């Protein structure tokens, strides 16, 4: 299925900063001073995040919420990269369906792998935030993880070593309102020094590094995506990626959709772009927590309805388990049930028929062989999340159709 999503290979820096000309070295001679009220807001947002993340640690819905957020973020990264991939490829990248789209599914898997890699606290803790790390990020966006392995850039047990990646040269030409090319080296050195300081609020350190990378724009392309990955890794190094993570791609899309920041009139960003970014990051994180709680409630309601429906008649334990797993894997087929639950083909087909009879799933295609089934209730949660995430007009009504052939 093709979409009408426009490409976003680059966009005006003014959308992000309000006034790029006021950006200065983060570790320069002039200290970075933000008001106590702004720092308190950032600290409150971090506390909200930590509380929800810790509560999710013991929640039976932890897996489906974590996967839900990961798929949303991967889809946002793809949109920022100018991709027109359907969200279906992000929901079931390992599925045999849709058939004949292996290359497309591989691209979706690449973005999911990016989210996995740069949000991993154990990996991020071993990494060194230096110039070669930026080259690694640039390479990872351009190539698949398998290509990195094939070229010997990733060695088993030492994936955090970025020194093997080919050095991406700094741009030599002007790029919009970004920093002049002659000053890139100085600002990059300053940025990397700021990013490893341990005494800043994580929210402040991550969002200001993202801002600085936008301003510097050290490469000829993909600077926005490198900035997002850089934000991920800073959060991960501070253990902000246990069960959920701070969404950077979603917030960036929101900024593209709203060039006049909704918080600008109220925040310090009206006169100071650093203040604007800290304010926006704190408010957007609190909004993310509110949205995740609402989507978690929807997952709970869906599962409760399914449990009530299945309890009306005796069903097999595998059928009950599959009803739970559908929250995380909304697309299933007979082969998946046979492989995952160790059932024969006739038994797998009988389980699927039970779920169809109770309205948990419906056919996703009309194939006689390799027939797939989809949980519309779960997919609708993704639809609503993506519609809320993407700028207005990016998702057409055609996406709501279940005619995927």
C-alpha positions as CSV (number, residue, x, y, z in Angstrom):
1,X,0.0,0.0,0.0
2,X,1.3,3.4,-0.9
3,X,0.8,6.5,1.2
4,X,0.8,10.2,0.6
5,X,3.4,10.9,3.3
6,X,5.8,13.6,2.1
7,X,9.5,13.2,2.5
8,X,11.3,14.9,5.4
9,X,14.9,14.6,4.5
10,X,15.5,18.1,6.0
11,X,13.5,20.9,7.5
12,X,14.2,24.4,8.7
13,X,16.2,24.7,11.9
14,X,14.0,27.7,12.9
15,X,11.2,25.2,13.5
16,X,13.2,23.6,16.2
17,X,14.9,26.5,17.9
18,X,12.9,29.6,17.4
19,X,16.1,31.5,16.8
20,X,19.2,29.5,15.8
21,X,21.4,32.5,15.9
22,X,21.4,32.6,19.7
23,X,22.8,29.1,20.1
24,X,26.3,29.1,21.7
25,X,28.7,26.5,23.1
26,X,27.2,24.5,25.9
27,X,30.5,24.3,27.8
28,X,31.7,27.7,26.8
29,X,33.0,30.5,29.1
30,X,29.5,31.8,29.8
31,X,27.7,29.4,32.2
32,X,24.4,27.9,31.1
33,X,21.8,29.4,33.5
34,X,18.2,28.4,33.5
35,X,15.6,29.5,36.0
36,X,14.7,27.4,39.1
37,X,11.1,27.0,37.9
38,X,12.3,25.6,34.6
39,X,14.7,23.2,36.2
40,X,11.9,22.2,38.6
41,X,9.6,21.4,35.7
42,X,12.3,19.3,34.0
43,X,12.9,17.4,37.3
44,X,9.1,16.8,37.7
45,X,8.9,15.4,34.2
46,X,11.8,13.0,35.0
47,X,10.1,11.9,38.2
48,X,6.9,11.2,36.4
49,X,8.8,9.1,33.9
50,X,10.6,7.1,36.6
51,X,7.4,6.5,38.6
52,X,5.6,5.1,35.5
53,X,8.6,3.1,34.4
54,X,9.0,1.5,37.9
55,X,5.3,0.7,38.1
56,X,5.4,-0.9,34.6
57,X,8.2,-3.2,35.9
58,X,5.6,-5.3,37.8
59,X,2.7,-4.8,35.3
60,X,1.5,-7.9,33.3
61,X,1.2,-5.5,30.4
62,X,4.8,-4.4,30.4
63,X,5.7,-6.3,27.2
64,X,2.8,-5.1,25.1
65,X,3.4,-1.5,26.3
66,X,7.1,-1.7,25.6
67,X,6.6,-3.1,22.1
68,X,3.8,-0.6,21.4
69,X,6.1,2.3,22.2
70,X,9.0,0.8,20.3
71,X,7.0,0.3,17.2
72,X,5.6,3.8,17.4
73,X,9.1,5.3,17.7
74,X,10.4,3.2,14.9
75,X,7.6,4.4,12.7
76,X,8.3,8.0,13.7
77,X,12.0,7.6,12.8
78,X,11.1,6.2,9.4
79,X,8.8,9.2,8.8
80,X,11.5,11.6,9.7
81,X,13.8,9.8,7.3
82,X,11.3,10.4,4.5
83,X,9.9,6.8,4.4
84,X,6.4,6.0,3.2
85,X,6.3,2.6,4.8
86,X,3.0,1.3,6.1
87,X,2.7,0.9,9.9
88,X,1.8,-2.8,9.3
89,X,5.5,-3.5,8.5
90,X,6.4,-2.2,12.0
91,X,3.8,-4.2,13.8
92,X,4.8,-7.6,12.3
93,X,8.3,-7.3,10.7
94,X,9.0,-11.0,11.2
95,X,5.6,-12.1,9.9
96,X,5.4,-13.9,6.5
97,X,2.7,-11.4,5.6
98,X,2.4,-9.2,3.6
99,X,4.1,-11.6,1.2
100,X,6.5,-10.4,-1.5
101,X,7.6,-7.4,0.4
102,X,10.9,-8.7,2.0
103,X,12.9,-5.6,1.1
104,X,10.3,-3.3,2.7
105,X,10.0,-5.4,5.8
106,X,13.8,-5.3,6.0
107,X,13.8,-1.5,6.0
108,X,11.2,-1.5,8.8
109,X,13.3,-3.9,10.8
110,X,16.3,-1.6,10.4
111,X,14.5,1.3,12.1
112,X,13.3,-1.1,14.9
113,X,16.9,-2.3,15.3
114,X,18.0,1.4,15.6
115,X,15.5,2.0,18.4
116,X,16.6,-1.3,20.1
117,X,20.3,-0.5,19.8
118,X,20.4,3.1,21.0
119,X,18.0,2.6,23.9
120,X,19.9,-0.3,25.4
121,X,21.3,0.8,28.7
122,X,23.9,-2.0,28.9
123,X,25.2,-1.1,25.4
124,X,25.1,2.6,25.9
125,X,27.0,2.4,29.2
126,X,30.0,0.8,27.3
127,X,30.0,3.4,24.5
128,X,32.2,6.4,24.3
129,X,30.5,9.6,23.1
130,X,33.1,10.8,20.7
131,X,33.4,11.8,17.0
132,X,33.5,8.2,15.9
133,X,30.1,7.6,17.7
134,X,28.5,10.2,15.4
135,X,30.0,8.4,12.4
136,X,28.6,5.1,13.7
137,X,25.1,6.7,14.0
138,X,25.3,8.0,10.5
139,X,26.4,4.6,9.1
140,X,23.6,2.8,11.0
141,X,21.0,5.1,9.5
142,X,22.3,4.5,6.0
143,X,22.9,0.7,6.3
144,X,21.3,-2.4,7.9
145,X,22.8,-4.1,11.0
146,X,23.7,-7.1,8.8
147,X,25.8,-4.9,6.5
148,X,27.7,-3.7,9.5
149,X,28.4,-7.3,10.5
150,X,29.4,-8.2,7.0
151,X,31.9,-5.4,6.9
152,X,33.4,-6.4,10.2
153,X,32.3,-3.2,12.0
154,X,30.5,-5.1,14.8
155,X,32.4,-7.8,16.7
156,X,30.4,-10.1,18.9
157,X,30.7,-9.0,22.5
158,X,32.1,-5.6,21.6
159,X,29.2,-3.9,19.8
160,X,29.8,-0.6,21.6
161,X,33.1,0.0,19.9
162,X,32.5,2.7,17.3
163,X,36.2,3.1,16.2
164,X,35.8,0.5,13.4
165,X,33.1,2.5,11.6
166,X,34.2,4.6,8.6
167,X,34.8,8.2,9.4
168,X,32.1,10.5,8.0
169,X,33.7,13.8,6.9
170,X,32.3,17.0,8.2
171,X,30.4,19.1,5.6
172,X,32.4,21.8,3.9
173,X,29.5,23.7,2.4
174,X,27.0,26.1,3.9
175,X,23.7,24.5,5.1
176,X,20.8,26.8,5.6
177,X,20.9,28.6,8.9
178,X,23.2,26.0,10.5
179,X,26.6,26.7,11.9
180,X,29.3,27.9,9.4
181,X,31.5,24.9,8.4
182,X,34.6,26.5,9.7
183,X,33.3,26.3,13.3
184,X,32.0,22.7,13.2
185,X,35.0,21.2,14.9
186,X,35.0,23.6,17.8
187,X,31.3,23.2,18.5
188,X,31.4,19.4,18.1
189,X,34.2,19.2,20.7
190,X,32.2,21.3,23.1
191,X,29.0,19.3,22.5
192,X,30.7,15.9,23.2
193,X,32.3,17.3,26.4
194,X,28.8,18.5,27.6
195,X,27.1,15.2,26.8
196,X,29.3,13.2,29.2
197,X,29.0,15.5,32.2
198,X,27.2,13.6,35.0
199,X,25.7,16.5,37.0
200,X,23.1,17.8,34.5
201,X,19.4,16.6,34.5
202,X,19.1,13.9,32.0
203,X,16.3,15.7,30.2
204,X,18.3,18.9,30.0
205,X,21.4,17.1,28.8
206,X,19.7,15.1,26.1
207,X,17.4,17.8,24.6
208,X,20.2,20.4,24.6
209,X,22.6,18.0,22.9
210,X,19.9,17.4,20.3
211,X,19.5,21.1,19.8
212,X,23.2,21.6,19.4
213,X,23.5,18.9,16.8
214,X,20.8,20.5,14.8
215,X,22.6,23.8,15.0
216,X,26.0,22.3,14.1
217,X,24.7,20.0,11.4
218,X,28.1,18.4,11.0
219,X,27.2,16.2,8.0
220,X,25.8,16.9,4.6
221,X,22.7,14.8,5.3
222,X,20.8,12.9,8.1
223,X,21.7,15.4,10.8
224,X,18.2,15.3,12.3
225,X,18.3,11.5,12.6
226,X,21.8,11.5,14.1
227,X,20.5,14.0,16.6
228,X,17.6,11.7,17.6
229,X,20.0,8.7,18.0
230,X,22.3,10.9,20.1
231,X,19.4,11.8,22.4
232,X,18.5,8.1,22.7
233,X,22.0,7.2,23.8
234,X,22.2,9.9,26.4
235,X,19.0,8.8,28.0
236,X,20.1,5.2,27.9
237,X,23.5,6.0,29.5
238,X,21.5,7.4,32.4
239,X,19.3,4.3,32.7
240,X,16.2,5.9,31.2
241,X,15.4,2.9,29.0
242,X,14.4,0.0,31.3
243,X,10.9,-0.8,30.2
244,X,10.0,2.3,28.2
245,X,12.0,5.3,26.9
246,X,11.7,8.9,26.2
247,X,10.3,9.3,22.7
248,X,12.5,11.7,20.6
249,X,11.2,10.9,17.1
250,X,7.6,11.6,18.1
251,X,8.4,14.9,19.7
252,X,10.4,15.9,16.6
253,X,7.5,15.1,14.4
254,X,5.3,17.2,16.6
255,X,7.8,20.1,16.2
256,X,7.6,19.8,12.4
257,X,3.9,20.0,12.6
258,X,3.9,23.0,15.0
259,X,6.7,25.3,13.9
260,X,5.3,27.9,16.4
261,X,5.9,26.0,19.6
262,X,2.8,25.8,21.7
263,X,4.9,26.4,24.8
264,X,7.0,29.3,23.4
265,X,4.8,32.1,24.6
266,X,4.8,30.8,28.2
267,X,8.4,29.4,28.3
268,X,11.8,31.0,28.5
269,X,12.3,30.1,24.9
270,X,10.8,33.4,23.9
271,X,14.2,35.0,24.6
272,X,16.5,31.9,25.1
273,X,16.4,28.9,22.7
274,X,18.0,26.7,25.4
275,X,15.1,27.5,27.7
276,X,12.6,26.7,25.0
277,X,14.1,23.3,24.4
278,X,14.2,22.4,28.0
279,X,10.7,23.6,28.5
280,X,9.3,21.7,25.5
281,X,11.2,18.5,26.4
282,X,9.8,18.5,29.9
283,X,6.2,19.2,28.8
284,X,6.4,16.7,25.9
285,X,7.7,14.0,28.3
286,X,4.8,14.6,30.7
287,X,2.4,14.4,27.7
288,X,4.0,11.1,26.6
289,X,3.4,9.6,30.1
290,X,-0.2,10.7,30.0
291,X,-0.7,9.1,26.5
292,X,1.0,5.9,27.5
293,X,-1.3,5.5,30.6
294,X,-4.3,6.0,28.3
295,X,-3.1,3.4,25.8
296,X,-2.3,1.0,28.6
297,X,-5.9,1.4,29.8
298,X,-7.1,0.5,26.4
299,X,-5.0,-2.6,26.3
300,X,-6.4,-3.6,29.7
301,X,-10.0,-3.1,28.5
302,X,-9.4,-5.1,25.3
303,X,-8.0,-8.0,27.2
304,X,-10.7,-7.9,29.8
305,X,-13.4,-8.1,27.1
306,X,-11.6,-11.0,25.5
307,X,-11.3,-12.9,28.8
308,X,-15.0,-12.4,29.4
309,X,-15.8,-13.7,25.9
310,X,-13.6,-16.8,26.1
311,X,-14.8,-17.7,29.6
312,X,-18.3,-18.3,28.3
313,X,-17.1,-21.6,26.9
314,X,-14.3,-24.0,27.6
315,X,-11.2,-23.3,25.4
316,X,-7.7,-24.7,25.4
317,X,-4.9,-23.1,27.5
318,X,-3.1,-22.3,24.3
319,X,-6.1,-20.4,23.1
320,X,-6.1,-18.3,26.3
321,X,-2.4,-17.7,26.0
322,X,-2.7,-16.6,22.4
323,X,-5.5,-14.2,23.4
324,X,-3.0,-12.6,25.8
325,X,-0.1,-12.6,23.2
326,X,-2.3,-10.9,20.7
327,X,-1.8,-7.7,22.6
328,X,1.8,-7.8,21.6
329,X,1.5,-9.7,18.3
330,X,-1.7,-8.6,16.6
331,X,-1.0,-10.5,13.4
332,X,-1.0,-14.3,13.5
333,X,-1.2,-17.3,11.2
334,X,-1.2,-21.1,11.6
335,X,2.6,-21.4,11.1
336,X,3.3,-19.0,14.0
337,X,1.0,-20.9,16.3
338,X,2.6,-24.2,15.3
339,X,6.1,-22.8,15.9
340,X,5.4,-20.8,19.1
341,X,3.1,-23.2,20.9
342,X,4.1,-26.6,19.5
343,X,0.8,-27.4,18.0
344,X,-0.1,-29.4,14.8
345,X,-1.5,-27.6,11.8
346,X,-5.1,-28.9,12.4
347,X,-4.9,-27.8,16.1
348,X,-3.5,-24.4,15.1
349,X,-6.4,-23.9,12.6
350,X,-8.9,-24.9,15.3
351,X,-7.5,-22.3,17.7
352,X,-7.7,-19.6,15.1
353,X,-11.3,-20.5,14.3
354,X,-12.1,-20.2,18.0
355,X,-10.6,-16.7,18.1
356,X,-12.5,-15.8,14.9
357,X,-15.8,-17.0,16.3
358,X,-15.3,-14.9,19.4
359,X,-14.4,-11.8,17.4
360,X,-10.8,-11.6,18.7
361,X,-9.3,-11.8,15.1
362,X,-10.5,-11.5,11.6
363,X,-8.9,-12.6,8.3
364,X,-6.4,-10.1,6.9
365,X,-6.4,-11.7,3.5
366,X,-8.4,-14.1,1.4
367,X,-5.6,-16.5,0.6
368,X,-6.4,-20.2,0.8
369,X,-2.8,-20.9,1.9
370,X,-0.7,-18.8,4.2
371,X,-3.8,-17.1,5.5
372,X,-3.2,-14.4,8.1
373,X,-5.4,-13.0,10.8
374,X,-5.4,-9.7,12.5
375,X,-6.7,-8.3,15.8
376,X,-8.6,-5.2,14.7
377,X,-9.0,-4.0,18.4
378,X,-5.2,-3.9,18.9
379,X,-4.5,-2.5,15.5
380,X,-6.9,0.3,16.2
381,X,-4.9,1.4,19.2
382,X,-1.9,1.7,16.9
383,X,-4.0,3.7,14.4
384,X,-5.0,6.1,17.0
385,X,-1.4,6.5,18.3
386,X,0.0,7.1,14.9
387,X,-2.8,9.5,14.0
388,X,-1.9,11.5,17.2
389,X,1.8,11.3,16.4
390,X,2.0,12.3,12.8
391,X,1.4,15.8,11.5
392,X,-2.0,16.6,10.2
393,X,-2.8,15.1,6.8
394,X,0.1,12.6,6.8
395,X,-2.1,9.6,7.4
396,X,-5.0,9.2,5.0
397,X,-8.2,7.4,5.7
398,X,-7.1,4.5,3.5
399,X,-4.9,3.4,6.4
400,X,-8.0,2.6,8.4
401,X,-9.0,-0.1,5.9
402,X,-8.3,-3.7,6.5
403,X,-8.2,-4.6,2.8
404,X,-4.4,-5.1,2.8
405,X,-4.1,-7.3,-0.3
